[in-house]
C-alpha cells in the first residue's frame, strides 16, 4: 500500500534523525503542528476511551477518503497522534483497516519508546478511527 505524502515526509524526517533525543524533539514539533480542535469538539462523544491521556478525535469523509483531526492534553501523545494522522489521513475505510500501527512506529524508529500504555492508547485511537469510518 502506498503511503500518504505526510507519511512519506514523516518517514524521511524520523529515519534521518540521529538518536532518540532528536526523535523526541521531532515528536514534540509534530505535535505542535496538529490543528487545534474547537472547544465544541472537545466533548465526551469525541473522547477516545482507552487512553490514559485525554484524546479527542473527529472525522470527516471527503470523496471516499477519511480526514481526521485530534487533540490531546499530553505533549508526547500529541506528537504520536500527529504521526498517526500523517499515516491515515486521506485513506479509504478499507485502507484504514489495513494500517499496522506497530509497523508504522517501528519504521519511524519510535517503537522502543512506546510504553504498553501509550501503545494501547494509540491502538484505541486507531480502533476509534475504524469505528468512525464504518
Buried (B, 14 or more C-beta within 10 A) or exposed (E): EEBBEBBEEBBEBBEEBEEEEEBBEBBBEBBEEBEEBEEEBBEEEBEBEBBEBEBBBBBEEEEEBBBBBBBBEBEBBBBBBBBBBBBBBBBBBEBBEEBEBEEBBEBBBBBEBBEEEBBBBBBBBBBBBBEBBE
